[in-house]
């Protein structure tokens, strides 16, 4: 709706922007700062690398619920969200494995992360979806009655969530693998040279 309006009447962008609450621009500024911080090589703890995907997942779920909660196509929207999230998760996991590898330093308990523009693009993308959908439904609330629109919105939100979680899961797996190796290295040997477990020493 909004995109179609702007395509046919570009001048409509001015009243749309003027009608946007100030807190929305504050949210955008915060999200941009967060995305820009991901552009450079950095170190981060497990908690920190988990916060962004978790926050964006909550942002996606809340956006879907607030936009489509009153739609008669809620069940279809949920299915579309889950399918899109699963597919995007798989693609993100595969792409993460082929990209610049992150490292984990167990001594400092920190990840060594290469800079990437992908988080910034994802953050801007999910913000734009929420913004456009919000304007669409403000101008034409009846859109929640239209199945194609509802499924498109749900799939977009699900795809963004899947990419965020898929990228983070690669880091979680790296941490778990390293923790497992450290646990194995810390275990005392069960067998000693010349002795069998359970056999008393003479």
C-alpha beads as a LAMMPS data file, in Angstrom:
LAMMPS data file: protein, C-alpha beads

202 atoms
201 bonds

1 atom types
1 bond types

-500.0 500.0 xlo xhi
-500.0 500.0 ylo yhi
-500.0 500.0 zlo zhi

Masses

1 110.0

Atoms # bond

1 1 1 0.000 0.000 0.000
2 1 1 2.636 2.530 1.063
3 1 1 5.069 1.430 -1.606
4 1 1 2.376 1.614 -4.253
5 1 1 1.376 5.073 -3.036
6 1 1 4.938 6.356 -3.144
7 1 1 5.495 4.858 -6.592
8 1 1 2.460 6.633 -7.996
9 1 1 2.682 9.766 -5.833
10 1 1 6.266 10.356 -4.602
11 1 1 5.215 13.634 -3.016
12 1 1 3.233 11.646 -0.444
13 1 1 6.471 10.783 1.367
14 1 1 6.543 14.196 3.070
15 1 1 3.198 13.918 4.923
16 1 1 3.981 10.273 5.786
17 1 1 7.303 11.243 7.372
18 1 1 5.742 14.190 9.158
19 1 1 3.093 11.926 10.620
20 1 1 5.669 9.511 12.014
21 1 1 6.032 9.746 15.830
22 1 1 9.398 11.014 17.069
23 1 1 10.054 7.850 19.078
24 1 1 10.183 5.891 15.809
25 1 1 13.167 7.947 14.641
26 1 1 14.797 7.468 18.025
27 1 1 14.351 3.711 17.655
28 1 1 15.815 3.850 14.154
29 1 1 18.845 5.796 15.394
30 1 1 19.466 3.214 18.102
31 1 1 19.125 0.318 15.675
32 1 1 21.468 1.990 13.171
33 1 1 24.075 2.507 15.889
34 1 1 23.766 -1.152 16.799
35 1 1 24.162 -2.233 13.180
36 1 1 27.104 0.084 12.534
37 1 1 28.906 -1.360 15.553
38 1 1 28.927 -4.714 13.737
39 1 1 30.939 -3.346 10.796
40 1 1 34.347 -3.593 12.469
41 1 1 36.255 -6.544 13.859
42 1 1 35.476 -6.887 17.549
43 1 1 35.359 -9.149 20.566
44 1 1 32.130 -10.072 22.333
45 1 1 30.949 -12.367 25.107
46 1 1 28.410 -15.159 24.668
47 1 1 25.757 -12.956 26.260
48 1 1 26.470 -10.088 23.910
49 1 1 26.371 -12.164 20.724
50 1 1 23.052 -13.623 21.915
51 1 1 21.356 -10.313 22.685
52 1 1 21.009 -9.069 19.094
53 1 1 19.292 -12.183 17.650
54 1 1 17.074 -12.450 20.720
55 1 1 16.120 -8.768 20.547
56 1 1 15.423 -8.949 16.815
57 1 1 13.379 -12.114 17.290
58 1 1 11.238 -10.341 19.883
59 1 1 10.976 -7.357 17.530
60 1 1 9.825 -9.666 14.737
61 1 1 7.339 -11.582 16.872
62 1 1 5.866 -8.418 18.362
63 1 1 5.627 -6.849 14.905
64 1 1 3.825 -9.890 13.546
65 1 1 1.457 -10.089 16.518
66 1 1 0.616 -6.383 16.537
67 1 1 0.057 -6.238 12.781
68 1 1 -1.724 -9.533 12.202
69 1 1 -3.239 -10.359 15.585
70 1 1 -6.682 -9.309 14.424
71 1 1 -6.516 -11.059 11.074
72 1 1 -8.810 -14.001 10.303
73 1 1 -5.773 -15.593 8.617
74 1 1 -3.719 -15.902 11.807
75 1 1 -3.173 -19.647 11.446
76 1 1 -1.922 -19.257 7.882
77 1 1 0.276 -16.361 8.971
78 1 1 1.854 -18.495 11.706
79 1 1 2.575 -21.272 9.209
80 1 1 4.124 -18.799 6.774
81 1 1 6.235 -17.296 9.564
82 1 1 7.539 -20.689 10.686
83 1 1 8.305 -21.929 7.169
84 1 1 10.097 -18.717 6.203
85 1 1 12.052 -18.730 9.473
86 1 1 13.142 -22.352 8.987
87 1 1 14.271 -21.787 5.391
88 1 1 16.112 -18.574 6.243
89 1 1 17.726 -20.298 9.238
90 1 1 19.123 -23.032 6.994
91 1 1 20.413 -20.552 4.416
92 1 1 22.023 -18.354 7.084
93 1 1 23.690 -21.333 8.727
94 1 1 25.119 -22.469 5.394
95 1 1 26.301 -18.963 4.496
96 1 1 27.882 -18.539 7.912
97 1 1 29.911 -21.692 7.389
98 1 1 31.274 -20.377 4.089
99 1 1 32.016 -16.869 5.293
100 1 1 34.785 -15.386 7.409
101 1 1 35.102 -17.651 10.414
102 1 1 34.577 -16.362 13.924
103 1 1 36.855 -17.687 16.662
104 1 1 36.366 -18.316 20.357
105 1 1 39.038 -17.607 22.942
106 1 1 38.284 -19.840 25.961
107 1 1 40.913 -18.126 28.112
108 1 1 39.130 -14.782 27.873
109 1 1 35.713 -16.314 27.171
110 1 1 35.293 -14.001 24.208
111 1 1 34.414 -14.441 20.550
112 1 1 36.682 -12.855 17.959
113 1 1 34.254 -11.624 15.316
114 1 1 35.029 -10.302 11.829
115 1 1 33.206 -7.136 10.802
116 1 1 30.172 -7.580 8.574
117 1 1 27.574 -5.367 6.918
118 1 1 24.954 -8.132 7.089
119 1 1 23.640 -7.301 10.591
120 1 1 23.169 -3.652 9.610
121 1 1 21.242 -4.635 6.477
122 1 1 19.070 -7.045 8.448
123 1 1 18.321 -4.453 11.133
124 1 1 17.361 -1.834 8.554
125 1 1 15.299 -4.404 6.671
126 1 1 13.238 -5.514 9.640
127 1 1 12.711 -1.886 10.701
128 1 1 11.456 -0.983 7.224
129 1 1 9.050 -3.917 7.217
130 1 1 7.610 -2.830 10.557
131 1 1 7.418 0.807 9.452
132 1 1 5.792 0.101 6.095
133 1 1 3.308 -2.354 7.578
134 1 1 2.420 0.150 10.289
135 1 1 1.718 2.868 7.720
136 1 1 -0.171 0.437 5.486
137 1 1 -2.515 -0.623 8.244
138 1 1 -3.008 2.943 9.427
139 1 1 -4.160 3.912 5.924
140 1 1 -6.014 0.701 5.100
141 1 1 -6.847 -1.489 8.143
142 1 1 -8.798 -3.845 5.905
143 1 1 -5.513 -5.230 4.571
144 1 1 -5.436 -7.709 7.476
145 1 1 -8.441 -9.356 5.838
146 1 1 -6.456 -10.096 2.668
147 1 1 -4.607 -13.406 2.770
148 1 1 -1.811 -12.502 0.280
149 1 1 -0.886 -9.409 2.268
150 1 1 -0.967 -11.250 5.595
151 1 1 1.145 -14.141 4.295
152 1 1 3.705 -11.772 2.761
153 1 1 4.125 -9.812 5.973
154 1 1 4.373 -12.962 8.104
155 1 1 6.917 -14.522 5.743
156 1 1 9.093 -11.403 5.763
157 1 1 9.127 -11.259 9.551
158 1 1 9.869 -14.980 9.754
159 1 1 12.696 -14.748 7.238
160 1 1 14.423 -11.973 9.150
161 1 1 14.125 -13.954 12.368
162 1 1 15.527 -17.082 10.729
163 1 1 18.568 -15.229 9.407
164 1 1 19.347 -13.622 12.758
165 1 1 19.019 -16.876 14.694
166 1 1 20.827 -18.875 12.010
167 1 1 23.836 -16.565 12.134
168 1 1 23.902 -16.654 15.938
169 1 1 23.524 -20.434 16.107
170 1 1 26.882 -20.829 14.381
171 1 1 28.480 -18.943 17.269
172 1 1 26.547 -20.962 19.851
173 1 1 27.743 -24.186 18.243
174 1 1 31.326 -22.904 18.264
175 1 1 31.048 -22.128 21.982
176 1 1 29.494 -25.508 22.791
177 1 1 32.116 -27.391 20.786
178 1 1 34.936 -25.563 22.535
179 1 1 33.349 -26.098 25.952
180 1 1 33.012 -29.820 25.190
181 1 1 36.681 -30.068 24.204
182 1 1 37.747 -28.257 27.356
183 1 1 35.640 -30.620 29.492
184 1 1 37.237 -33.658 27.884
185 1 1 40.719 -32.249 28.393
186 1 1 39.980 -31.583 32.055
187 1 1 38.840 -35.136 32.808
188 1 1 41.483 -37.300 34.562
189 1 1 42.651 -40.403 32.742
190 1 1 40.746 -43.533 33.720
191 1 1 43.480 -45.912 32.736
192 1 1 47.061 -45.824 33.889
193 1 1 49.975 -47.699 32.381
194 1 1 50.031 -51.308 33.587
195 1 1 46.818 -51.016 35.609
196 1 1 43.217 -51.934 34.821
197 1 1 40.319 -49.971 36.326
198 1 1 38.867 -51.821 39.327
199 1 1 41.930 -54.072 39.837
200 1 1 43.655 -53.354 43.179
201 1 1 47.317 -52.508 43.037
202 1 1 49.611 -55.215 44.468

Bonds

1 1 1 2
2 1 2 3
3 1 3 4
4 1 4 5
5 1 5 6
6 1 6 7
7 1 7 8
8 1 8 9
9 1 9 10
10 1 10 11
11 1 11 12
12 1 12 13
13 1 13 14
14 1 14 15
15 1 15 16
16 1 16 17
17 1 17 18
18 1 18 19
19 1 19 20
20 1 20 21
21 1 21 22
22 1 22 23
23 1 23 24
24 1 24 25
25 1 25 26
26 1 26 27
27 1 27 28
28 1 28 29
29 1 29 30
30 1 30 31
31 1 31 32
32 1 32 33
33 1 33 34
34 1 34 35
35 1 35 36
36 1 36 37
37 1 37 38
38 1 38 39
39 1 39 40
40 1 40 41
41 1 41 42
42 1 42 43
43 1 43 44
44 1 44 45
45 1 45 46
46 1 46 47
47 1 47 48
48 1 48 49
49 1 49 50
50 1 50 51
51 1 51 52
52 1 52 53
53 1 53 54
54 1 54 55
55 1 55 56
56 1 56 57
57 1 57 58
58 1 58 59
59 1 59 60
60 1 60 61
61 1 61 62
62 1 62 63
63 1 63 64
64 1 64 65
65 1 65 66
66 1 66 67
67 1 67 68
68 1 68 69
69 1 69 70
70 1 70 71
71 1 71 72
72 1 72 73
73 1 73 74
74 1 74 75
75 1 75 76
76 1 76 77
77 1 77 78
78 1 78 79
79 1 79 80
80 1 80 81
81 1 81 82
82 1 82 83
83 1 83 84
84 1 84 85
85 1 85 86
86 1 86 87
87 1 87 88
88 1 88 89
89 1 89 90
90 1 90 91
91 1 91 92
92 1 92 93
93 1 93 94
94 1 94 95
95 1 95 96
96 1 96 97
97 1 97 98
98 1 98 99
99 1 99 100
100 1 100 101
101 1 101 102
102 1 102 103
103 1 103 104
104 1 104 105
105 1 105 106
106 1 106 107
107 1 107 108
108 1 108 109
109 1 109 110
110 1 110 111
111 1 111 112
112 1 112 113
113 1 113 114
114 1 114 115
115 1 115 116
116 1 116 117
117 1 117 118
118 1 118 119
119 1 119 120
120 1 120 121
121 1 121 122
122 1 122 123
123 1 123 124
124 1 124 125
125 1 125 126
126 1 126 127
127 1 127 128
128 1 128 129
129 1 129 130
130 1 130 131
131 1 131 132
132 1 132 133
133 1 133 134
134 1 134 135
135 1 135 136
136 1 136 137
137 1 137 138
138 1 138 139
139 1 139 140
140 1 140 141
141 1 141 142
142 1 142 143
143 1 143 144
144 1 144 145
145 1 145 146
146 1 146 147
147 1 147 148
148 1 148 149
149 1 149 150
150 1 150 151
151 1 151 152
152 1 152 153
153 1 153 154
154 1 154 155
155 1 155 156
156 1 156 157
157 1 157 158
158 1 158 159
159 1 159 160
160 1 160 161
161 1 161 162
162 1 162 163
163 1 163 164
164 1 164 165
165 1 165 166
166 1 166 167
167 1 167 168
168 1 168 169
169 1 169 170
170 1 170 171
171 1 171 172
172 1 172 173
173 1 173 174
174 1 174 175
175 1 175 176
176 1 176 177
177 1 177 178
178 1 178 179
179 1 179 180
180 1 180 181
181 1 181 182
182 1 182 183
183 1 183 184
184 1 184 185
185 1 185 186
186 1 186 187
187 1 187 188
188 1 188 189
189 1 189 190
190 1 190 191
191 1 191 192
192 1 192 193
193 1 193 194
194 1 194 195
195 1 195 196
196 1 196 197
197 1 197 198
198 1 198 199
199 1 199 200
200 1 200 201
201 1 201 202
